[in-house]
Amino acid sequence: MIVTVETTPFGDQKPGTSGLRKKVPVFAQKNYAENFIQSIFDSLEGFSGKSLVIGGDGRYYNREVIQKAIKMAAAAGFGKVMVGKGGILSTPAASNVIRKYEAFGGIVLSASHNPGGPNEDFGIKYNIGNGGPAPEKITNAIFARSKTITEYKIADCPDIELDAVGTQTVEGMTVEVIDPVADYAELMESLFDFAAIRALISGGTRVVIDSMGAVTGPYATEILERRLGAPSGSVRNAVPLPDFGGHHPDPNLVHAKELYDDVMSPDGPHFGAASDGDGDRNMIVGKGMFVTPSDSLAIIAANATVAPGYARGIAGIARSMPTSAAADKVAEKLGIGMYETPTGWKFFGNLLDAGMATVCGEESFGTGSDHVREKDGLWAVLFWLNIMAARKESVADIVRKHWAEYGRNYYSRHDYEEVDTDAANGLMAALRGKLATLPGTKIGALTVEAADDFAYHDPVDHSVSENQGIRVLFEGGSRVVFRLSGTGTSGATLRVYVERYEPDPANHGIDTQEALADLIAAADTIAEIGKRTGRSAPTVIT
């Protein structure tokens, strides 16, 4: 039986760069998740009788919301729901399922790299039929609907059995519980030279992946250990847990330090990688070399043709504005398009769909290509292994040779997490007020050449996205970027991105923070970070 439930709006259901993210107790409020899901359905047209994909990263409250979403999809008139066994689907795997089976769209339940648990983070986002995150016109419509909603519809029925592959029905709608790993593993095997990677591993290259108690564990185990022959245990923290086993599932040098230290030790693995809560981010580490996400994008693009799925070459490269310009040098040499977008994977979708870009990436440990419409952590790991196998070189050698050919972009991101929201907004407002007067300003030996608030003009649909981050450009090509993150759930996260290009290989061995010291000091001077936030240092440096 389908029932109509009266409700009242919540005023805080504005999606960020990757859907709606809040603490679990917020989502657990009566009608809160239901209101947002109904607002999604009310903002869509033409889905009657069509398929919807539902899955999540297994974090706390995942199963409960999946049951709600399935029952509400039946009430809304979908003809079929495809859901991962156990409620599990990594974000890139969900994108692949949407695309492969031509679903109308999908609901992905995740807060990505944020912690999980009864009092930690949860999220809901809608992906459209191309497999990518909903564009702003849809997320804006969802938010508008959430402010006026008065009722939602839901099937009144027992919960679906999620732990066995098979087919069930809810009010005439088919519910197919699918193997969450099979389609994704098949896709990866079609893109990469698994035989070469197997030979690399069997030849003595030790590879480890830390899944951080999150969703990529089953995927990495199937691919790395079963299909590529890595020894059992090469995938660490491989079982997805509701609280990620107490890990903060963010694959960076702070939260994946144990992996980093192991790879850097004399007897440690030759190659290490980590992924995040929902499987869309990655960290790459080789013996003696941490690969920045910006460099990773550039190196993958420069070496793309070694992978069978990209043997014909790539059409173009896209990167988020705060990501370093390392990939720009590659695009220039290859004679292909280079596109600078706002932060948020949804901005890559049009470029990928139009065939203008093939690979894309963000500095926040996200890399991907046109094989899906999400960033993809394991895809990046497999690409690196394919490059190592083809070149028969270590990670460190590959990176250093790349710098020698293209120059090195010294780059770092300083995060000030959980800053008072008013203080963070005040800092950004003050910066915007200075933009007109900053050019020509001298700060130590640095001179500001230009300053602006980045606006993106989409070359495909001609939409405009404004206020996407403040850029301060210095003479000589260095820059500092300031923006507030849209992925947190408490307070505000101020991100400061610092970059300097160094073409001379003789100067490529400097410590990154040392190479950027004058720019870091200039950033504090320009934005009054310490004064306005009360912080003497960043929370995280990557």
C-alpha positions as CSV (number, residue, x, y, z in Angstrom):
1,M,0.0,0.0,0.0
2,I,1.2,3.5,-0.9
3,V,0.6,6.1,1.8
4,T,0.9,9.9,1.8
5,V,2.6,11.4,4.8
6,E,2.2,15.1,5.8
7,T,5.4,16.9,6.5
8,T,6.9,20.3,7.0
9,P,10.0,21.7,5.3
10,F,13.5,21.9,6.8
11,G,15.4,25.0,5.9
12,D,18.8,23.5,5.7
13,Q,18.6,21.0,2.8
14,K,20.7,22.9,0.2
15,P,23.0,20.5,-1.6
16,G,26.7,21.3,-1.7
17,T,29.2,20.3,-4.3
18,S,28.4,16.7,-3.8
19,G,24.8,16.5,-2.5
20,L,23.4,17.0,1.0
21,R,25.7,16.2,3.9
22,K,24.8,16.5,7.5
23,K,25.5,14.6,10.7
24,V,23.6,11.3,11.2
25,P,21.4,12.7,14.0
26,V,20.2,15.4,11.6
27,F,19.3,12.9,8.9
28,A,17.7,10.7,11.6
29,Q,15.1,13.4,12.4
30,K,11.6,12.4,11.6
31,N,10.9,13.0,7.9
32,Y,14.3,14.6,7.2
33,A,15.7,12.0,4.7
34,E,12.2,11.4,3.3
35,N,11.7,15.2,2.6
36,F,15.0,15.4,0.7
37,I,14.3,12.2,-1.3
38,Q,10.8,13.4,-2.2
39,S,12.3,16.8,-3.2
40,I,14.6,14.9,-5.6
41,F,11.7,13.0,-7.2
42,D,9.5,16.1,-7.3
43,S,12.3,17.9,-9.3
44,L,12.5,15.3,-12.0
45,E,10.3,14.5,-14.9
46,G,9.8,11.5,-17.2
47,F,10.9,8.7,-14.9
48,S,7.7,6.7,-14.7
49,G,8.4,3.0,-15.3
50,K,12.1,3.6,-15.6
51,S,15.1,2.3,-13.6
52,L,16.8,3.9,-10.5
53,V,20.1,2.8,-9.1
54,I,20.5,3.0,-5.3
55,G,23.6,2.3,-3.3
56,G,26.0,3.7,-0.7
57,D,29.4,3.4,1.0
58,G,28.1,1.3,3.9
59,R,28.5,4.0,6.5
60,Y,26.2,4.2,9.5
61,Y,22.6,4.8,8.6
62,N,23.2,3.6,5.0
63,R,20.8,0.6,5.2
64,E,18.0,2.6,6.9
65,V,17.9,5.3,4.2
66,I,18.2,2.7,1.4
67,Q,15.0,1.1,2.6
68,K,13.3,4.5,2.7
69,A,14.6,5.3,-0.8
70,I,13.4,2.0,-2.3
71,K,9.9,2.4,-0.9
72,M,9.7,6.0,-2.0
73,A,10.9,5.1,-5.5
74,A,8.0,2.6,-5.7
75,A,5.5,5.2,-4.6
76,A,6.9,7.7,-7.1
77,G,6.3,5.4,-10.0
78,F,9.8,4.0,-10.9
79,G,9.6,0.6,-12.7
80,K,12.7,-0.8,-11.2
81,V,15.4,-0.2,-8.6
82,M,18.9,-1.7,-8.8
83,V,20.6,-1.8,-5.5
84,G,24.0,-3.2,-4.5
85,K,24.1,-6.3,-2.3
86,G,24.2,-5.2,1.4
87,G,23.4,-1.7,0.2
88,I,26.9,-1.3,-1.1
89,L,28.0,0.5,-4.3
90,S,31.1,2.6,-4.5
91,T,30.4,6.0,-6.1
92,P,32.2,5.1,-9.4
93,A,30.6,1.7,-9.5
94,A,27.2,3.4,-9.1
95,S,28.0,5.6,-12.0
96,N,29.0,2.6,-14.1
97,V,25.8,0.8,-13.3
98,I,23.7,3.8,-14.2
99,R,25.5,4.1,-17.6
100,K,25.7,0.3,-18.4
101,Y,22.1,-0.4,-17.7
102,E,20.8,3.0,-19.0
103,A,19.0,3.8,-15.8
104,F,17.2,7.1,-15.4
105,G,19.5,8.1,-12.6
106,G,20.7,7.1,-9.2
107,I,20.7,7.9,-5.5
108,V,24.1,7.6,-3.9
109,L,24.3,7.6,-0.2
110,S,27.7,8.8,1.0
111,A,29.6,11.6,2.7
112,S,32.7,10.6,0.7
113,H,35.9,11.1,2.8
114,N,34.1,12.3,5.9
115,P,34.0,10.1,9.1
116,G,31.2,7.7,9.7
117,G,29.4,6.6,12.9
118,P,26.3,7.3,15.0
119,N,27.3,11.0,15.5
120,E,29.4,11.4,12.3
121,D,28.5,12.3,8.7
122,F,26.0,11.1,6.2
123,G,25.0,12.2,2.7
124,I,22.5,11.9,-0.1
125,K,23.1,12.9,-3.7
126,Y,21.3,12.4,-7.0
127,N,23.2,11.3,-10.1
128,I,21.6,11.9,-13.6
129,G,21.4,9.5,-16.5
130,N,24.9,10.0,-17.7
131,G,26.1,8.6,-14.3
132,G,27.4,12.0,-13.0
133,P,26.3,14.2,-10.2
134,A,23.2,16.4,-10.8
135,P,24.1,19.8,-12.3
136,E,23.3,23.0,-10.5
137,K,20.0,23.5,-12.2
138,I,18.7,20.3,-10.7
139,T,20.3,20.7,-7.3
140,N,18.8,24.2,-7.2
141,A,15.4,22.8,-8.0
142,I,15.8,20.2,-5.3
143,F,16.6,22.9,-2.7
144,A,13.7,25.0,-3.8
145,R,11.3,22.1,-3.5
146,S,12.7,21.2,-0.1
147,K,11.6,24.6,1.2
148,T,7.9,24.2,0.2
149,I,7.3,20.4,0.6
150,T,4.2,19.5,2.4
151,E,4.0,15.7,1.9
152,Y,5.8,12.7,0.7
153,K,4.7,9.3,-0.6
154,I,6.1,5.9,0.5
155,A,5.2,2.3,0.2
156,D,4.0,0.8,3.5
157,C,5.6,-2.6,3.3
158,P,8.3,-4.8,4.9
159,D,12.0,-4.0,4.4
160,I,13.7,-5.5,1.3
161,E,16.2,-8.3,1.8
162,L,19.5,-6.6,0.8
163,D,22.0,-9.4,1.6
164,A,21.2,-11.8,-1.2
165,V,21.5,-11.2,-5.0
166,G,18.1,-11.7,-6.6
167,T,14.8,-10.0,-7.5
168,Q,11.9,-8.8,-5.3
169,T,8.9,-6.6,-5.8
170,V,7.5,-3.5,-4.0
171,E,4.1,-2.3,-5.1
172,G,4.7,-3.6,-8.6
173,M,8.2,-2.2,-8.8
174,T,11.0,-4.6,-9.4
175,V,13.9,-4.5,-6.9
176,E,17.0,-6.2,-8.2
177,V,19.8,-6.7,-5.7
178,I,23.0,-6.9,-7.7
179,D,26.6,-8.0,-7.1
180,P,28.2,-4.6,-6.4
181,V,31.7,-5.5,-7.7
182,A,31.2,-7.6,-10.9
183,D,30.3,-4.9,-13.4
184,Y,33.0,-2.5,-12.1
185,A,35.7,-5.2,-12.2
186,E,34.8,-6.1,-15.7
187,L,35.0,-2.4,-16.8
188,M,38.5,-2.1,-15.2
189,E,39.7,-5.2,-17.0
190,S,38.5,-3.7,-20.3
191,L,40.6,-0.5,-19.8
192,F,43.9,-1.8,-18.4
193,D,46.5,-4.3,-19.4
194,F,45.9,-6.8,-16.6
195,A,48.5,-9.3,-18.0
196,A,51.2,-6.6,-17.8
197,I,50.2,-5.7,-14.2
198,R,50.1,-9.3,-13.2
199,A,53.7,-9.7,-14.6
200,L,54.7,-6.6,-12.6
201,I,53.4,-8.1,-9.4
202,S,54.6,-11.6,-10.0
203,G,58.0,-10.1,-10.8
204,G,58.4,-8.9,-7.3
205,T,56.8,-5.5,-7.1
206,R,55.0,-5.4,-3.8
207,V,51.7,-3.5,-4.0
208,V,49.4,-2.6,-1.0
209,I,46.1,-0.8,-0.9
210,D,44.6,0.6,2.2
211,S,40.8,0.7,1.9
212,M,40.5,2.4,5.3
213,G,37.6,0.2,6.4
214,A,35.5,1.7,3.6
215,V,33.7,0.7,0.4
216,T,36.7,-0.1,-1.9
217,G,37.7,-3.2,0.1
218,P,35.6,-5.7,-1.8
219,Y,36.5,-4.1,-5.2
220,A,40.3,-4.0,-4.4
221,T,40.3,-7.5,-3.1
222,E,38.6,-8.9,-6.2
223,I,40.8,-6.9,-8.6
224,L,44.2,-6.8,-6.9
225,E,44.3,-10.1,-5.1
226,R,42.0,-12.4,-7.2
227,R,42.5,-11.1,-10.8
228,L,46.0,-9.6,-10.6
229,G,47.6,-12.1,-8.3
230,A,48.7,-9.9,-5.4
231,P,49.2,-11.9,-2.2
232,S,46.3,-12.2,0.3
233,G,46.4,-9.3,2.7
234,S,47.7,-6.8,0.1
235,V,44.4,-5.0,0.6
236,R,44.3,-3.7,4.1
237,N,41.3,-2.7,6.1
238,A,39.3,-4.4,3.4
239,V,35.9,-4.9,5.2
240,P,33.5,-2.0,4.9
241,L,32.4,-1.0,8.3
242,P,29.6,1.5,9.4
243,D,32.2,3.6,11.3
244,F,35.1,2.7,8.9
245,G,36.8,0.9,11.8
246,G,37.4,4.3,13.5
247,H,39.4,5.5,10.5
248,H,38.9,8.9,9.0
249,P,38.5,7.6,5.4
250,D,40.4,10.5,3.7
251,P,43.4,9.2,1.7
252,N,45.9,11.9,2.5
253,L,49.2,12.2,4.3
254,V,47.5,12.7,7.6
255,H,44.9,10.0,7.7
256,A,46.8,7.4,5.6
257,K,50.1,8.1,7.4
258,E,50.6,4.5,8.5
259,L,50.5,3.4,4.8
260,Y,52.9,6.2,3.8
261,D,55.3,5.3,6.6
262,D,55.3,1.7,5.6
263,V,56.0,2.4,1.9
264,M,58.8,4.8,2.9
265,S,60.5,2.2,5.2
266,P,63.5,0.3,3.8
267,D,61.6,-3.1,3.8
268,G,58.2,-1.7,2.9
269,P,56.1,-2.2,-0.2
270,H,57.2,-0.6,-3.5
271,F,53.8,0.9,-4.2
272,G,51.1,2.0,-1.9
273,A,47.6,3.4,-2.5
274,A,44.7,4.4,-0.3
275,S,41.1,5.2,-1.1
276,D,38.3,7.0,0.7
277,G,34.8,6.3,2.1
278,D,33.0,5.9,-1.1
279,G,35.8,4.9,-3.4
280,D,36.2,8.0,-5.6
281,R,39.4,9.4,-4.2
282,N,43.0,8.0,-4.2
283,M,46.4,8.6,-2.8
284,I,49.5,7.3,-4.7
285,V,52.8,6.6,-2.9
286,G,55.9,5.0,-4.2
287,K,59.2,4.2,-2.5
288,G,60.7,7.6,-1.8
289,M,57.9,9.6,-3.5
290,F,54.5,10.9,-2.6
291,V,52.6,11.8,-5.8
292,T,50.5,14.9,-5.4
293,P,47.0,14.6,-7.0
294,S,47.9,17.4,-9.4
295,D,51.0,15.6,-10.6
296,S,49.1,12.3,-10.8
297,L,46.6,13.8,-13.2
298,A,49.4,15.2,-15.4
299,I,51.4,11.9,-15.4
300,I,48.4,9.8,-16.2
301,A,47.5,12.1,-19.1
302,A,51.1,12.1,-20.4
303,N,51.2,8.3,-20.3
304,A,47.6,7.5,-21.1
305,T,48.3,5.5,-24.3
306,V,50.0,2.7,-22.4
307,A,46.6,1.5,-21.2
308,P,44.6,-0.4,-23.9
309,G,41.4,1.6,-23.1
310,Y,43.2,4.9,-24.0
311,A,45.6,3.6,-26.7
312,R,44.1,6.0,-29.3
313,G,45.1,9.0,-27.2
314,I,43.0,11.5,-25.2
315,A,40.9,14.3,-26.5
316,G,41.5,16.8,-23.7
317,I,42.2,17.3,-20.0
318,A,40.0,19.0,-17.5
319,R,41.0,20.1,-14.0
320,S,39.4,22.1,-11.2
321,M,40.6,25.7,-10.9
322,P,42.5,25.1,-7.6
323,T,44.3,22.1,-9.0
324,S,47.9,22.9,-10.1
325,A,48.7,23.7,-13.7
326,A,50.9,20.7,-14.1
327,A,48.4,19.1,-16.5
328,D,48.3,22.3,-18.6
329,K,51.9,21.6,-19.7
330,V,51.0,18.1,-20.8
331,A,48.0,19.4,-22.8
332,E,50.1,22.0,-24.4
333,K,52.7,19.5,-25.5
334,L,50.1,17.0,-26.8
335,G,48.2,19.8,-28.6
336,I,44.9,18.9,-27.0
337,G,42.2,20.9,-25.1
338,M,42.7,22.1,-21.5
339,Y,39.7,23.1,-19.4
340,E,39.7,24.8,-16.0
341,T,36.4,24.3,-14.1
342,P,35.1,25.1,-10.6
343,T,35.5,22.5,-7.9
344,G,32.9,19.7,-8.1
345,W,32.9,16.7,-10.4
346,K,29.6,17.7,-11.9
347,F,31.4,20.4,-13.9
348,F,33.3,17.8,-15.8
349,G,30.2,16.0,-17.0
350,N,29.4,18.2,-20.0
351,L,33.1,18.2,-21.2
352,L,33.2,14.4,-21.0
353,D,29.8,13.9,-22.6
354,A,30.8,16.2,-25.5
355,G,34.0,14.3,-26.1
356,M,36.1,17.4,-25.3
357,A,37.9,15.9,-22.4
358,T,39.0,12.3,-21.7
359,V,40.8,12.5,-18.3
360,C,40.1,14.9,-15.5
361,G,41.1,15.6,-11.9
362,E,40.9,17.6,-8.8
363,E,43.6,18.4,-6.2
364,S,41.5,16.9,-3.5
365,F,42.7,13.4,-4.4
366,G,40.2,12.8,-7.2
367,T,41.1,11.6,-10.7
368,G,39.0,10.0,-13.4
369,S,38.1,9.7,-17.1
370,D,35.2,9.3,-19.5
371,H,34.7,5.7,-18.5
372,V,32.3,6.9,-15.8
373,R,31.1,10.3,-14.7
374,E,32.6,10.3,-11.2
375,K,36.1,10.4,-10.0
376,D,37.4,6.9,-9.4
377,G,40.0,5.9,-6.9
378,L,40.8,2.3,-8.0
379,W,40.9,3.4,-11.6
380,A,43.7,5.8,-10.8
381,V,45.6,3.0,-8.9
382,L,45.3,0.6,-11.8
383,F,46.4,3.3,-14.2
384,W,49.6,3.9,-12.2
385,L,50.3,0.1,-12.0
386,N,49.7,0.0,-15.8
387,I,52.2,2.8,-16.3
388,M,54.8,1.2,-14.1
389,A,54.4,-2.1,-15.9
390,A,54.7,-0.5,-19.3
391,R,57.7,1.8,-18.5
392,K,59.4,-0.7,-16.1
393,E,60.2,2.1,-13.8
394,S,59.4,3.0,-10.1
395,V,57.0,5.7,-9.1
396,A,59.9,8.0,-8.1
397,D,61.6,7.6,-11.4
398,I,58.4,8.2,-13.4
399,V,57.7,11.4,-11.4
400,R,61.2,12.8,-11.6
401,K,61.5,12.2,-15.3
402,H,58.1,13.9,-15.8
403,W,59.4,17.0,-13.8
404,A,62.5,17.0,-15.9
405,E,60.5,17.1,-19.1
406,Y,57.6,19.4,-18.1
407,G,58.9,21.3,-15.1
408,R,57.7,21.0,-11.5
409,N,54.7,22.7,-10.1
410,Y,55.4,23.1,-6.4
411,Y,52.0,22.9,-4.8
412,S,50.3,22.6,-1.4
413,R,46.9,22.9,0.1
414,H,46.4,24.3,3.6
415,D,43.0,23.4,5.2
416,Y,41.6,25.3,8.2
417,E,38.8,23.0,9.3
418,E,35.7,23.8,11.3
419,V,36.3,27.5,11.3
420,D,33.5,29.7,12.7
421,T,31.2,30.1,9.7
422,D,30.7,33.9,10.2
423,A,34.5,34.3,10.5
424,A,35.1,32.3,7.3
425,N,32.5,34.2,5.3
426,G,33.8,37.5,6.7
427,L,37.3,36.6,5.5
428,M,36.1,35.8,2.0
429,A,34.0,39.0,1.8
430,A,36.9,41.1,2.9
431,L,39.1,39.4,0.2
432,R,36.4,40.2,-2.5
433,G,36.5,43.8,-1.3
434,K,40.2,44.0,-2.0
435,L,40.3,42.5,-5.5
436,A,40.3,45.8,-7.3
437,T,43.2,47.2,-5.3
438,L,45.5,44.1,-5.0
439,P,47.2,44.3,-8.5
440,G,50.5,46.1,-8.1
441,T,50.7,45.4,-4.4
442,K,54.2,44.2,-3.1
443,I,54.4,41.6,-0.4
444,G,58.1,41.0,0.4
445,A,59.7,40.1,-3.0
446,L,56.4,39.2,-4.5
447,T,54.2,41.5,-6.7
448,V,50.5,40.8,-7.3
449,E,49.9,40.8,-11.0
450,A,46.1,40.1,-11.0
451,A,43.3,39.1,-8.7
452,D,39.8,37.9,-9.4
453,D,36.8,35.8,-8.2
454,F,36.8,32.8,-10.6
455,A,33.8,32.5,-12.8
456,Y,33.3,29.5,-15.1
457,H,31.6,29.8,-18.5
458,D,30.7,26.3,-19.6
459,P,31.7,25.8,-23.2
460,V,29.0,23.2,-23.8
461,D,25.8,24.5,-22.3
462,H,27.0,28.1,-21.8
463,S,25.9,28.2,-18.2
464,V,27.9,30.5,-15.9
465,S,29.0,29.7,-12.4
466,E,30.3,32.6,-10.4
467,N,32.1,33.1,-7.0
468,Q,34.0,29.8,-7.4
469,G,37.2,30.9,-5.5
470,I,39.4,33.9,-5.2
471,R,42.7,33.9,-7.2
472,V,45.7,36.0,-6.5
473,L,48.3,35.8,-9.3
474,F,51.8,37.0,-8.8
475,E,54.4,38.1,-11.4
476,G,56.4,35.1,-12.6
477,G,53.4,32.7,-12.6
478,S,52.9,31.8,-8.9
479,R,49.5,32.0,-7.3
480,V,47.4,31.6,-4.2
481,V,43.7,30.6,-4.3
482,F,41.2,30.9,-1.4
483,R,37.9,29.1,-1.3
484,L,35.4,27.6,1.2
485,S,34.8,23.9,0.9
486,G,31.3,22.6,0.3
487,T,32.0,19.1,1.6
488,G,32.1,19.6,5.4
489,T,29.2,19.3,7.9
490,S,30.5,21.4,10.8
491,G,31.5,25.1,10.6
492,A,33.4,26.0,7.5
493,T,36.6,24.7,5.9
494,L,38.9,27.4,4.5
495,R,41.1,26.0,1.8
496,V,44.2,27.9,0.7
497,Y,46.1,26.6,-2.4
498,V,49.6,27.7,-3.0
499,E,51.6,27.1,-6.3
500,R,54.9,27.9,-7.9
501,Y,56.2,26.7,-11.2
502,E,59.9,25.7,-11.4
503,P,61.2,24.7,-14.9
504,D,64.8,24.1,-13.8
505,P,65.5,20.4,-12.8
506,A,68.3,21.7,-10.6
507,N,65.7,23.2,-8.3
508,H,63.3,20.2,-8.2
509,G,64.6,18.8,-4.9
510,I,63.5,21.5,-2.5
511,D,61.1,20.7,0.3
512,T,57.6,21.8,-0.9
513,Q,56.7,23.9,2.1
514,E,60.2,25.6,1.9
515,A,59.7,26.3,-1.8
516,L,56.3,27.9,-1.1
517,A,57.2,29.7,2.2
518,D,57.0,33.3,0.8
519,L,53.7,32.5,-0.9
520,I,52.3,31.0,2.3
521,A,53.3,34.1,4.2
522,A,51.8,36.3,1.5
523,A,48.5,34.4,1.7
524,D,48.2,35.1,5.4
525,T,49.0,38.7,4.9
526,I,46.5,39.2,2.1
527,A,43.6,37.3,3.8
528,E,44.4,38.0,7.4
529,I,43.9,34.3,8.1
530,G,45.4,34.2,11.6
531,K,43.6,37.4,12.7
532,R,40.2,36.4,11.3
533,T,40.1,32.7,12.1
534,G,42.1,32.7,15.3
535,R,44.2,29.9,13.9
536,S,48.0,30.0,14.0
537,A,48.4,27.0,11.6
538,P,46.3,24.9,9.2
539,T,44.5,21.8,10.5
540,V,45.8,19.7,7.6
541,I,48.6,20.3,5.0
542,T,48.6,18.3,1.8
